[in-house]
Amino acid sequence: MDSNPHTLLKALRGLGELGVLALRVPEDWGGRGVSEETSCAFQELIARYSGALAFLQTQHQSAAAILAQSSNMSLKEKYLPQMGNGRVLVGVGFSHLRRQDISLSAVPINGGYQLDGVVPWLTGWDLFQDFIVAATLPDGRAVFGVVPFQESPEIAFSTVAQLAAIASTNTVNATLTNLFLPEESVVFIKPAEWIHVNDRTNILRPTFLTLGCALAGLDIVEAAGMRKSLPFIQDAFESLNLEVKQCRDAIVDGLQHADMEMAEKLRLRAWTIDLAVRCAHAAIAISSGGANYNNHAAQRVYREALVFTVSGQTTAIMAATLDRLTNSRHIN
C-alpha cells in the first residue's frame, strides 16, 4: 500500500465496505456518529498498520465531517449518504489557508465565485472523484466548495509528487484558472481566522495517528525480541510501550477536559512526535542492516514518522517539537 496506489485504493474501498469512512458523520446522513474516543482509537489502529491508508482515509473522513457541518442540504444529500460506504471518495485542499500568502483567491460573481490560483498540496489524484477546496475572499474570509478532481480547461494538476513516504497517496498540486464555483456547490464560508482556531481546537486529534505510527515501530521491536531472544530488546520494548501508554492516557484525559492549557496540549503533541520517531528508530536499530532496504517494514515506519511529524504543522507545533528535541530535562 505504501508504493502502489491501486493496492491502496483497494484497501480504502475495503474500509468503505465496512461502512467506516464517515465515522464522525451522524447516522441519519449515512455515517456512524461515533464518539470522539472511538474515532481516535480507529485512527490509531489504521496508522499502526499503514501510514498511507491512514493519511488517505483521513482526507476523506475530513471531507465528510466538513460536509456534515454544511447548511447546503442538496450538497449533503448528494454526497454524504455515499461517503461512509466509499461509493464516493472526496479529498480536501485547504492547508494553504495556514500560510500568510494567498495562493488561491475567490471573487464573488453572478451565481457563485471565480477561483484563481494554486492548491499546493492535494492528496488523492486518480483515487478521489472530487475534493473540497478553500479560497480566500477579498474580505479575508474563506469560501469552501466541492470541485471535480479531474483535468479540465479550468483545472490543471501537476505530476504526482515524489514523496519519501506515503507516495501511493498520489499527492499533487492544482492550478485553478477562472474556475466557476456555483453557489450550489458551496459548502460554507468561514471567517478569516477559521483555520487557526480550528488548529488550536483540534490540536490533540492528530496525535492518535502519530501514536499509531509509534506502535507500528514497537510491533517490529517486539517481533525481533521474540526472534532474537535478547533481553535488552524486550527491555526497550517494555519501556517504550509503557511511555506510549502514559502519553495516550494523558491525551485522553486532555480530550475530556476542555480547559487544558494550550501549552500542555502542545507538549503532548510534541511528545507523540518524539515517541513516533524514537520507536521507529528503535525498529531501525534492531533490524540492523536490513533496515536500509527501501521495502523493509522498519524503513517504511521510519519514513511515516516523518509524515506525522509535519502533518498539520503550525508554528506553535514546530516550536514545541524543537523544544522537546532540544530539552533533555523533559519530564513525561
N, C-alpha and C positions, 0 to 999 in steps of 0.2 A: 504493500500500500504506500510505502514511502516514496517509491520511484515510478509506479505505474498508475496513471490516472484512471484507467479503465477498471483496475482492481479496486482502487479507492472508491470509485463511483458505485461499484457492485456492493461494497460494504455499506456505503451510505444508504443505498436503496434497501439493503437488508435491515437497517435501523428503521427505515420507513415502513417496512412490512411488519415490524414490531409495534409501529404506531408511537414511536418515541421521539419524533423530530419536531414536536411543538410542545415541549414539556410545560412551559410557563403560560401557554395559551389556555383560556377557560374551555372546559369540556363542551360547552354549547357551541364553540367555534371549531371543534374538531381536535382540540388539544387534550392534554392530560390534566392541566390545572394542578400540578404537583406543588408541594411545599418547597420552600427555599432549601431546606435540609436535603430533600430527595433530589432536587435539581443539582445541588452541589456534589452529592455523592455520585450521581451519574457522570458528571463532568470528570471527576477524579478517576472513575473506573475506565472511561473511554481513553483518557490520556495515559493511563497506565499501560494500555495495550497498543496504542498508535497515536502519536502526536499529530500525524497528518489527518487521520479521521477525526480526532478531537477538534482540531482547528477548523476543518471544513464544516463539520456539523454545527460548530458554534456560530459560524457566519449565518447559517440557515436558521438556527434557533433564535439568533438576534433579530433577523428579519421578521420572523413570526411574532416575536414579542413586540416589536415596533408596530407591526400592523394591528395587533390586538389592542393597542392604545389609540388607534386612529378613530376619528368620528366619521370617516368616509365609509359608510355602510356598504355601498356597492363594491368598493375595493376589497373590503374584508370578506364579503360574500364570495367574491371571485377567487381569492387566494387561500384564506385560512382553512377551509374545510379540506383542502388538498395538500396542505403543508405538513401536517402531522404524519401522514402516511407516505410522504415523499413523492407523490404524483406530480407535484410542482415543487421545484427547488429554486430558492431565491437567495441571492447573496446580498452583501451590503458594501457600500462605498462612501464612508463619511469620516474616516480617520483624519482626513486632511483638515477638518474643522479645528483640530488641535493646533494647527500651525498659525503663525501670525500673518503670513502672506495668504492672500485669497487666490487659490488655484482654480476654483470653479465658481463662477458667478451666475446669478439668475436675475433676469429683468422681467417684471410683470408686463404682459402683453394681453391682447384680447383673447379671452378663453383659457389663459394659463400663463406659462412662463417660458422665456427663451433662455436656454442654458449654454454657456460657453466656457471652455477651459479644460482642465485636466483632472482626472481622478487618479492620483499617483499610486494607489495600492488597491487592487481589486482581485479578490480570490475567487476562483471557480470558473474560469474560462472553459467552455465546452463541457461543463459539469452542471452549471445552473442555467435556468431558462431566462431569468430576469434578475435585476438587482435593485435595491433601494439606494438612491443617490441623494446626496445633500449638497445644495448650492447656496452660496451667500447672497442675500438680497441687498439692495443699495442701503437699507437702514441697518444692516448688520445681522438681521435675523437669518435663519436658515430654513429653506423650503426643502422638504423631503418628498420624494416621489419615486414611483416604480417605472423603470425603463427596461427595454429589452437588452439582454446580454448577448447581442449579436451584431455583426458588422452591418453598417448602413451608411449612406452618404453623410449622415449626421454624427455617427459614432465610429471611431476607428480605434482598434485595440493594438497594443504592442505585441511583440513576440513574448512567449512565456518566459518569465524571469528565471535565470539560472540561480536558484537559491541553494544555499548549503544544506538546508533541511526542509522537510515537507514540500519538496519540489513538485510532487504529484498533485498538489492542490491547484496548480495552474494559475499562478498569480501574474497579473498583467497590469498595465495602466491603460486608461481610456481617455481619448481626446474627443470632447464634445464640441461640435461646431453648429451653431444655430439650431440646437435640438429643441423641439417644441415639447414641453411637458404640459399636457392638458390638465385642466382643473380636476377632471375625474380620476386622474392618476396621482394626485397629490395625497400623501399620507397625512401630513400635518406641517405646520410652520412652528419652529421653535425659537425662543429668544436667543440673542447673540451669545450669551454665556452658557447655553444649554449643555454643550459637551463637557465643559469644565465642571459644571455642577454634577453632571451625570458621572463623570470620572471619580469625583470625590464621594458621591453617594454609593457607588458600586465598587469601591476600591478593593474590597475583600473578595468579591465574587470570582475573579480570575485565579485566585490563589489555589483553588481546588484542581485546576488544570496543572498548575505547577507542582502541586503535591503528587498528582498522578504521575508526573514525569519522575519525581524523586523515587516513587515506589517502583517504577519501571527499572530504575537503576538498581534498587535494592533487590528486586527479583533476580537480577543477574548475579549479584553478590551472593545471595542466599544459595542459589543453584550451584555456584562454584564452590562454596563452602562445603556443600554436601558431597560434591565430587572429589575434592582435593583433601578433605579431612584435615584441614589446617586450622587449629583453634583460633588463630588471630583473625582469620576471615570471619568466623562466626562471631567473635567479639565485636568486630567492626560492624557487622550486620545488626547485631542487637543494639549497639549504641546508636547508630543512625536511625534504626527503626523506632526506637524509643523517642528520639528527638522529633521525628516526623509526627508521631502520635501527640506529643506535647504541643507541637506547633498547630496541628489540626484542632486540638481541644481549645486552644487559645483563640483560634479564628472562629470556631463555632460559638464560643462564648461572646466574641465581639459582634457576631451577626445578631445575637439575641439582645444586645444592649446598644441601642441607637445612640446613646450618649457617650460612647467610647471616643476618646480624643483622637484627632486626626493623626497626631504624631505616633500614637500606638498602632493605629491601622497601617501606617506607612512602615513601621518597624516590623509588623507581621508580614506584610507583603514582601519586604526585603528578605526576611527570614526564609520564606518559601523559595525565593530565587536562589539564595545561598544554599539551601538544602538540595534543590534540584541539581545544581552544579556539582556539589560535593558528592552526592550519591552517584551521579553519572561518572564523576571522576573515579570514585571507588570501583565502579563497574569496569572502567578502563584499566585500572591498576591490577585487578585480579584476573583480567583477561589476557594480560601480558601482550606479546607482540601481535597476537591475533586481532586485538582491538584496533590495529592500524588499518585493517581491511575495511573498505568502504561499506561492505554489506554485513559487517559484524553488528550484532544487536547493541553492544556497548557503544559502538561508534554512532549508531542511529540515535540512541538515547542522549548521548553527549551533545549531538547537534540539536536535538529537540530542546535541551536545556537552554541553548542559545535563544531559540524561538520564544520560549516562555519568559526569558529574561527581559525581552524588549517588547513583547506584545502589550498593547495598550499603555505603553510607557508615557509618563508625563515627566516634567522636570522634577517634581517632588519625588516621584518614584525613583528616578535616576539618582537623585541626591541620597535618598535613603539606602539604595543599593550600594552606592560607593561608600557610604558611611559604614555599612555593615562589613564591607570587604576590607576596609582600612582600619577598623577599630577592633583589635584583638581582645578588648576587655568586655565585649558584649556579653550580657547575661541573658540566656534564653528565657 
